[in-house]
Amino acid sequence: MNSFQKVIFCVLAWSAQHAFAQDTVTVNEPLGFGMDDSLSFGGRSPVLDLGQLGQWTLSTVVSGLGFTQSNAVAGNPSSTADFSNAQLLIQKNTGTWQFFVQTGLYSVFELGVPYNRAENYTNTTFGWVPQAYVSYVPDAHWSVSAGKLPAMGGYEATFSYQNLNIQRGLLWAQTNSVSTGIQVNHTDGGVSTSFTWNDGSYSGKFNWLGASVTVQANEANSLTASWVGAVSPNSQDNVTTPVLQNNSEVVNLIYKYDHDQWMVAPYLQYTVIPANPSIGLADTHQTYGAAVLVNYRIANPEAGARHAAKISLPMRLEYLSTTGGTSYGEPMLLYGPNSAAWSFTVTPTYQYDNYFIRLEASYVQAINPVPGSSYGRAGTQNSQVRGLVELGFLF
């Protein structure tokens, strides 16, 4: 898809909302998957009333980003501009049978990782329909979803507009993004549990299991514990299914405080990839991670309020260390055997009505990297600074 075609897609997505919408409905809950609170689909989203098929909500996400960076690796530009999202989201979130479909163009920008342009990222990862699933919701306590689902594990979501920061973090890179499978959810009072059976890192082999429990102690405080992992080996190794992460087990403990102007979410993450010579892993690999995400809401209008400024200051601090993987020729985590890194990211955010602009500054420091595996044209620089801007609309 060339630049002209991308623009046409954005226009069509916008037109679809207005040409086919018969009514509008206020949408205050997340669309299809979780969003953090620096951006929101505020206001009224168009609805297509299909009679016995129910009401389908149509939403559009269009955004572009530009960035500059120090110590760019070979083959990656020091600065560029691109679409970060050009998507149409379609959902039915009422009734016994519900569904969600996400379609369009997207890029996923990671700390310390070379940028992959949206067109290429879309075509080589999850395709033009990165998420699509149907849900059976018999009552207010139970739901069962099947299809291309947001992966369980970790704190951050995949797409830029879902998160406090434009770039995904160091800990996020050790988890999955999209998994094909089934997820069962149950909520009773302040306790929510989920169970999943899926194909891990989008491998097509259904050998992952997972469980998560969240306890909402009160309106402001919650605690989540989760485990998800492979129960059998898989030698597949490509962009969406890296052999190490796809054979891992991921454990998270996440605390979240959200009240008045503050949101604070510290969490711990542990991953282990057991040794398995049959798939080329002679050594056991492990990662130990800790992060804290903070958002200070300078101005935060009430849910559904129109024509009001939403201003926030999200920040993220992370540390990730690795052990194992000392065999010659074996795949590496992070910057090689026993390497580590820390990062800091700050993302001032302004949203007015459906339109937003975000600035971002990030710093990553590599610790004990294998020569040639870190930053700069020769991979010998141990740090990287990036400056970004993202602007767009969510309707």
C-alpha positions in Angstrom: 0.0 0.0 0.0 1.5 3.3 -1.1 1.0 6.7 0.7 -1.9 7.7 -1.5 -3.7 4.4 -0.8 -3.2 4.9 2.9 -4.8 8.3 2.8 -7.7 6.8 0.8 -8.2 4.2 3.5 -8.4 6.9 6.2 -11.0 8.8 4.2 -13.0 5.6 3.6 -12.9 4.7 7.3 -14.1 8.2 8.2 -16.8 8.2 5.5 -18.0 4.8 6.6 -19.0 6.2 10.0 -21.0 9.0 8.5 -22.5 7.4 5.4 -23.8 4.3 7.2 -24.5 5.4 10.7 -28.2 5.6 11.5 -27.8 6.9 15.0 -25.2 7.7 17.6 -24.4 6.2 21.0 -22.2 7.4 23.9 -19.3 4.9 24.3 -17.6 5.3 27.6 -16.1 1.9 28.0 -13.0 0.6 26.1 -13.5 -0.4 22.6 -12.9 -4.1 22.2 -9.9 -4.1 24.5 -8.4 -2.2 27.4 -7.1 1.4 27.1 -5.1 3.3 29.6 -6.4 6.8 30.6 -4.3 9.3 28.7 -6.4 9.0 25.5 -10.1 8.1 25.1 -12.8 7.6 22.6 -14.7 10.6 24.1 -18.1 11.7 22.8 -20.5 9.9 20.6 -19.6 7.1 18.2 -21.8 6.3 15.2 -24.0 3.2 15.2 -25.3 1.1 12.4 -28.8 -0.4 13.4 -29.2 -3.7 11.7 -32.4 -4.7 13.3 -32.3 -8.4 14.5 -28.5 -8.3 14.1 -28.2 -5.6 16.7 -26.4 -2.2 16.8 -22.9 -2.1 15.5 -20.6 0.7 16.7 -18.1 2.1 14.3 -15.0 3.9 15.5 -12.0 5.3 13.6 -8.4 5.7 14.7 -6.1 7.8 12.5 -2.7 9.0 13.7 0.8 9.8 12.4 4.1 10.0 14.1 7.5 11.5 13.5 10.7 10.8 15.4 14.4 11.5 15.7 16.9 9.3 17.5 20.5 9.1 18.5 22.8 6.1 17.7 20.5 4.6 15.0 21.5 1.1 14.1 22.6 0.2 10.5 19.8 0.4 8.1 17.5 2.5 10.3 17.1 6.2 9.7 18.0 8.8 12.3 14.5 10.4 11.7 11.4 9.6 9.8 7.6 10.1 9.7 4.8 7.6 9.2 1.3 6.5 10.0 1.0 4.9 13.4 -2.6 4.0 13.0 -5.2 4.1 10.2 -7.9 1.7 11.5 -11.6 1.1 11.5 -13.0 -0.6 14.6 -16.3 -2.4 14.4 -18.0 -3.9 17.4 -21.3 -5.2 18.9 -21.1 -5.0 22.7 -24.7 -5.7 23.6 -26.7 -8.9 23.7 -25.8 -12.6 24.2 -23.6 -12.7 21.1 -21.1 -9.9 20.7 -18.0 -9.3 18.5 -15.1 -7.0 17.8 -13.2 -6.5 14.5 -10.1 -4.3 14.2 -9.0 -3.6 10.6 -6.5 -1.3 9.0 -2.9 -0.1 9.1 -0.7 0.1 12.2 2.9 0.3 13.4 4.2 -0.8 16.8 7.2 1.2 18.0 9.4 -0.4 20.7 12.1 1.1 22.9 15.6 0.2 21.7 14.3 -1.6 18.6 14.6 -0.3 15.0 11.4 1.3 13.6 9.5 -0.8 11.2 7.2 1.3 8.9 3.5 0.7 9.2 3.0 -0.8 5.8 5.7 -3.4 6.3 4.8 -4.0 9.9 1.1 -4.7 9.0 2.0 -7.0 6.1 4.6 -9.0 8.0 2.9 -9.4 11.4 -0.9 -9.7 12.1 -2.2 -8.6 8.8 -5.0 -6.1 8.0 -7.3 -7.6 10.6 -5.0 -7.8 13.6 -7.8 -8.6 16.0 -11.2 -10.2 15.5 -13.2 -12.3 17.9 -16.7 -13.3 18.8 -18.0 -13.4 22.4 -20.7 -15.4 24.1 -22.1 -13.4 27.0 -24.9 -15.3 28.8 -25.1 -13.0 31.8 -23.3 -10.2 33.7 -20.8 -12.7 35.2 -19.5 -14.9 32.4 -18.2 -14.4 28.9 -16.3 -16.6 26.4 -14.3 -15.1 23.5 -12.7 -16.9 20.6 -10.6 -15.6 17.7 -7.6 -13.3 17.3 -7.4 -12.0 20.8 -5.2 -9.6 22.8 -2.6 -11.8 24.4 -2.7 -12.3 28.2 0.4 -11.3 30.2 2.1 -8.0 30.9 0.6 -4.5 31.6 0.9 -2.7 28.3 -1.3 -3.3 25.3 -0.1 -3.5 21.7 -1.3 -0.5 19.7 0.0 3.0 20.4 -3.4 4.7 21.2 -4.2 2.1 23.9 -1.2 3.1 26.0 0.2 5.9 28.1 3.3 6.1 26.0 3.8 6.0 22.2 6.5 3.4 22.3 6.1 0.0 23.9 8.5 -0.8 26.8 11.3 -3.2 27.6 9.1 -5.6 29.6 6.4 -5.6 26.9 8.8 -7.0 24.4 9.1 -10.2 26.4 5.3 -10.9 26.2 3.0 -11.7 23.3 0.8 -9.3 21.3 -1.9 -11.2 19.6 -2.9 -14.9 20.2 -5.4 -17.0 18.4 -7.5 -19.0 20.8 -10.2 -19.0 23.5 -10.6 -16.9 26.7 -13.1 -17.5 29.5 -13.8 -14.6 31.8 -15.7 -14.5 35.1 -16.5 -11.5 37.4 -18.1 -11.7 40.8 -18.1 -8.7 43.0 -14.5 -7.3 43.2 -12.9 -10.5 41.8 -12.3 -11.1 38.1 -10.7 -14.3 36.7 -9.7 -15.3 33.2 -8.5 -18.5 31.6 -7.0 -18.9 28.1 -5.9 -21.6 25.7 -4.1 -20.2 22.6 -1.2 -20.3 20.2 1.2 -18.1 22.2 3.1 -15.7 19.9 0.7 -16.2 17.0 2.3 -19.5 16.1 -0.8 -21.5 14.9 0.1 -24.2 17.4 -2.3 -24.3 20.4 0.1 -25.1 23.1 -0.3 -22.2 25.5 -2.3 -22.0 28.7 -2.9 -19.0 31.0 -4.8 -17.7 34.0 -5.3 -14.3 35.5 -7.0 -13.0 38.7 -7.7 -9.4 39.6 -8.9 -8.3 43.0 -10.5 -4.8 43.1 -10.1 -3.9 46.8 -12.0 -0.6 46.3 -12.6 2.0 43.7 -8.9 3.1 43.7 -6.9 0.0 44.3 -6.5 -3.3 42.5 -4.0 -6.2 42.3 -3.5 -8.6 39.4 -1.6 -11.8 39.3 -1.2 -13.8 36.1 0.7 -16.8 34.5 0.7 -17.7 30.9 3.1 -20.0 29.1 3.9 -22.8 26.6 3.2 -26.4 27.8 5.1 -28.0 24.9 8.1 -27.0 22.7 7.7 -25.2 19.4 10.6 -24.6 17.0 8.9 -21.9 14.9 11.0 -18.7 14.6 9.9 -15.6 12.7 8.9 -11.9 13.2 5.7 -12.7 15.0 6.8 -15.9 16.6 10.3 -15.5 18.0 11.5 -18.9 19.3 12.5 -17.7 22.7 9.4 -15.7 23.6 7.1 -18.3 22.1 8.6 -21.0 24.4 8.5 -18.9 27.5 6.4 -18.8 30.6 5.4 -15.3 31.8 4.5 -14.3 35.4 3.2 -10.9 36.4 2.2 -9.2 39.6 0.6 -5.8 39.0 -0.7 -3.2 41.5 -2.7 -0.3 40.3 -3.8 2.9 42.1 -6.2 5.2 40.2 -7.8 8.1 42.0 -8.4 11.8 41.4 -5.4 13.1 39.4 -3.1 10.1 39.9 -2.7 6.7 38.3 0.3 4.7 39.5 0.9 1.1 38.3 4.1 -0.6 39.6 4.6 -4.2 38.4 7.0 -7.2 38.4 7.6 -9.6 35.6 9.5 -12.9 35.4 9.9 -15.0 32.3 11.6 -18.4 31.9 12.4 -20.3 28.7 13.4 -23.8 29.6 16.4 -25.5 27.9 15.3 -27.8 25.1 18.0 -29.0 22.6 15.3 -30.4 20.3 14.4 -26.9 19.3 17.9 -25.4 19.5 17.8 -24.1 23.0 20.7 -25.7 24.9 20.5 -23.3 27.9 17.7 -22.0 30.1 17.0 -18.3 29.7 15.3 -16.0 32.2 14.3 -12.4 32.5 13.6 -10.3 35.7 11.8 -7.1 35.1 10.3 -4.3 37.2 8.5 -1.2 36.0 6.3 1.6 37.2 3.9 3.6 35.1 2.6 6.9 36.3 0.0 9.3 34.9 -0.7 12.7 36.4 -4.0 14.1 35.0 -3.5 17.9 34.9 -7.0 18.3 33.4 -9.5 15.4 33.1 -13.1 16.1 32.0 -15.9 13.9 33.2 -16.7 10.8 31.1 -18.6 11.7 28.0 -17.9 15.5 28.3 -17.6 17.3 25.0 -15.3 20.1 24.0 -13.1 19.9 27.0 -9.3 19.6 27.2 -7.8 16.4 28.6 -4.2 17.0 29.6 -1.9 14.4 31.2 1.7 13.7 31.9 2.5 9.9 31.6 5.9 8.5 32.7 7.4 5.0 32.6 10.5 3.7 34.4 11.8 0.2 33.7 14.6 -2.3 34.4 15.1 -5.7 32.8 17.9 -8.2 33.3 18.5 -11.5 31.6 20.4 -14.7 32.5 21.4 -17.8 30.5 21.8 -18.2 26.8 25.6 -18.7 26.8 25.8 -21.3 24.0 27.4 -20.1 20.8 24.9 -19.5 18.0 21.9 -19.7 20.3 19.2 -17.0 20.0 19.7 -14.1 22.4 17.5 -12.1 24.7 17.9 -8.3 24.9 21.7 -7.6 24.2 23.1 -11.0 24.7 23.9 -13.4 27.6 23.5 -11.8 31.1 22.7 -8.4 29.6 20.4 -5.8 31.1 18.8 -2.4 30.4 16.9 0.4 32.0 14.7 3.0 30.4 12.8 6.2 31.2 10.0 7.6 29.0 7.8 10.7 29.4 4.9 11.5 27.2 3.0 14.9 27.7 -0.4 14.4 26.1 -3.2 16.8 25.1 -6.6 15.7 23.8 -9.4 18.0 22.8 -12.7 16.4 21.9 -11.6 13.6 19.5 -8.2 15.1 18.5 -4.9 14.6 20.3 -1.2 15.3 20.2 1.5 13.6 22.2 5.2 14.5 22.6 7.6 11.9 23.9 11.2 11.7 25.1 12.8 8.3 25.9 16.2 7.1 27.1 17.5 3.5 27.0 20.8 2.3 28.6 22.2 -1.1 27.7 24.2 -2.9 30.4 26.8 -5.6 29.6 25.8 -5.9 25.9 27.6 -8.2 23.5 29.7 -6.1 21.2 27.8 -5.4 18.0 24.3 -6.0 19.6 23.4 -2.6 21.0 23.2 0.8 19.2 24.9 2.8 16.5 25.9 1.7 13.1 28.4 -0.8 14.5 26.2 -1.8 17.5 28.8 -0.6 20.0 27.0 2.4 21.6 25.3 1.7 24.9 22.5 4.2 24.9 19.8 5.7 22.7 17.7 8.8 23.0 14.5 9.4 21.0 12.2 12.3 20.6 8.7 11.7 19.1 5.5 13.4 18.2 2.2 11.7 17.5 -1.0 13.4 16.5 -4.4 12.2 15.2 -8.0 11.5 16.2 -10.2 8.9 17.8 -13.8 9.0 16.8 
